[in-house]
Amino acid sequence: MNMSTAVIRCLRKYADFSGTAVRSEFWWFYLFNVLVTVLLYFSPDVINFIGLAALLVPSLSSASRRLHDTGRSGWWQLLILVPFIGSLVLIVFLVQKSKFASIDA
């Protein structure tokens, strides 16, 4: 899966917290979020806020689908609230292979 396919798929599933997302889909969309965030950093505050707010729900839904693909609930994203260790554990969960028969790229 390439970046454009992953971004389009994640934006089409804007608020779909069910189903699964393969690793490549999640990480390409994550890279897209990082690039947009860097570009928005140099824009006025209002545009920055609107852009980041628009990407919040698809980011949460893609991470939730990725966690589903590893056999976990999307609620595991709350680990991000635990300083340092929570982020590391969540990253480990997000990089693991699929627990299902989907093609894991």
Helices and strands as residue ranges (DSSP letters): H 3-12, H 23-41, H 45-69, G 74-81, H 85-95
